Structure formats: structure tokens, C-alpha cells
């Protein structure tokens, strides 16, 4: 699961801390990258979250998401749309906070499920992680969007992009697994 070939290095605090911070930076980078897509542009943030969770497992994945959220809470412009849509607590008062909490949940769900199998299980783990992002995201978003428009605003525009990200993430993880063999 981890990248270092030396078992002692994999378990060192310095290695795990560095890996966690690198993963948090990857989440931030993914939040900033916008890919033209239909029906809405997509960021690569959820791709980063799902790949990190499946590749590093639930503990390091959650630690990375915690570091990312802490950086954003401290005022660093790591969130998608920041600083334009606010930073720190001002950003977290907005409509996307539930999705960020869902990403933390996805780290646990995806990371745990991906440990139990090969390619097919990783695909299912990423699908479950995507659902874990949507559930708290929609609950939070319901405070900003009328209930009759909730799915149209919070799910429908993103489904196709999420399917592409699950496919791409699964293929990336499979390629990584084959390289390690």
C-alpha cells in the first residue's frame, strides 16, 4: 500500500508525516485544477481524495484530509474557488462544506474497502466513497438550496465527471499496483 520499499521506512513517523503532507498538497492541487467538462467544469479534488484513500488506506487518507482542512481553516487558499469565495471560516460557512466533510468520510470508506481486494473492489470502494461525499454534502447543501432542486444542483451536474474520475482513479491505482509487482 505505501510507496517505500523498506518496511522500516514505511513505518517511520517522518515517512508517514511526509506522505500525509504530500497527499494534503495533492488534494489542494486537485481543488485548484479545473478541467473543462460537460455539463459543468470539474476539479480533480475528488479524484485525488479517492486515489489517496484507496492507495494509502483510511488512516493516512483521513490524516491527509485533516491536514488539508486545517490548512484551509487556517486561511490558506486551498479550497476550490478560494480566495474568491472566501477563506477560512468564511469559506466553510458556504454551501460546499458538507462535501468537504464527505471527503473525510470518503477517506475512511474508500480506504477501508479498497484494502480488501483487487481492481473490482477498488472500483466499488471509490463508488462507495463518492456516495459518502454526496450524503453529507447534500445534507449541508439543503440549507442553501430548496429541496425540490437539491439533486439538480448538488448531484446531476457532477455525475458524469464522477464516473470519469472513478474510472481514471481505478486505472491509475491498477497501473501503480502493476509497477510494484
N, C-alpha and C positions, 0 to 999 in steps of 0.2 A: 504494500500500500504506500509506504513512504518512499522517497526518492533515493536516499543514501544506501549504498550497498553494504557498508559496515554496520552490523547490528548495534554496536555500542554507540555509533554516531547517531543512529535513528532515535535512540532513547535519551540523548543528551538534551539538557534543558536549552542550551544555546541553539541547537539544531531545530528543536520544536518551536522555540520562540521566533527564530528567523523565518521558518516556514509559515508560521501563523501571520507574521507581519507581511511577508511577501504575498500571502493569499489575501489578506485585507487590502493590500495595494492593488491586487488584481481585481477585486470586487469594485474598488473605486474607479479604476481604469475602465472596467466594463460599464459602469454607470455613466461615464463621460462619452463613450463611443456610441454614436448614433448611426445606424445603418438605414439607408432609405429602404422602405418596405411598404407593403400594402396590407391593410388599409391605413396603418399609422407607422411612422418610423419606429424602429426598435433599438433599444440599448442592448448591450451584451452582458448586462449585470446578472440577469437570471442564469445565463449560460455559465458565467463564472461561478455563481453560487452552486449550481448543480454539479459542475465538474469538480469543484473543490470538495464538496460534500462526499461525492462518490469516490474521489481519489484519495482524500486524506482521512475520511471517516468522520463520525459525528462529533467527537471531542475537539479535534483540531479545527474542523469546519466551524463549529459553534464559537470557538475561541477567535477564529478569523473574523467571523461576523460580528462578534462582540467588539473586537478592536476597530473594525470599520465603523460601527455605530458610535463608539466612543470618540473616534476622530471627528465624525460628523457632529456629534453633540458638543464637542469642544469648539466648534465653529469652523473647522476646516471644510472647504467647499467640495466634499467628496460625493455628495448625493447628486443624483440625476437632476439637472435643472438648477443646481445651486452654482453660484450665489444668486442668480436672477430671482429664484423663487424663495429666497431666504437662506439663512444658515442657522445651525444650532437648533435651539428650541423653536425659533420662528418657523423653520422648515418642518420640524416634527409636529407642528400644530396643523399642518396641511393634510390633504386628502390621501397622501401615499404612505403615511406612517404604518398603517396596517399591513401593507405589502412588505415593508421593511421587517416588521415583526414576523411576518410569514416566512421571510427568507431565513430568519434564525430558526424557526420551526423546521423549515425545509432542510437545513443543515443536519438536524437530528434524524428526521425521517429518511432522507435520501442516504445519508451516511450509514445509518443502521441497515437499511435494506440492501444497499449495494455491497455490503460485506458478505452477503450470503449467496453469491453466485457469479455467473459469467455475464456475457453480453446481454442476454434477455433480461436478467434480473436487474442489471444497471438501467436498462430502458424503463422497466417498471418502477424502479426506485426514483428515477428522475420524473416520471409521470406523477408518482405519489408526492414528490417534493413540490412539483408545480401546483398540485391541488392544495398542498399545505401553505403555499404562498397565497393562493386565491382566497382561502377561507377567512383568515383574519383581515386580509386586505379588503374584502367585500364588507365584512362587518364594520370596519372602520370607515370605509367609503360611504356606507349608508347614512352616516351623519352629514354628508355633503351632497349626496345625490338622492333624488326621490326614488323610492323603492321600485316603482314601475320602470325606471330607467337604469337600475343598478347593473344588471347583466350587460346591457347595451353599452354602458360606459366603462365598466370595470373588467369585462371578460371578452366579449365578442371581438373588439378590435385587436386583441393580443393573442388569440388562439392560434392563428396560423404561424405567427412568429415563434410562439412557444413550442409548437410541433417541430419547426425547423431547428430550434435550439436543442431540443431533446435529441433529435436525430444527430445533429452535429456533435453534441457533447458525448453521446454514446460512442460515436465513431472515433472521436479523439481519445477517449479512455481506452477503447479497444486497441487503437494503434499504439498507445503507450504501453499497454499490457503486452502486446506482441514484441515491442522493442526490448522489454525487460526479460523476455524468455530466452 
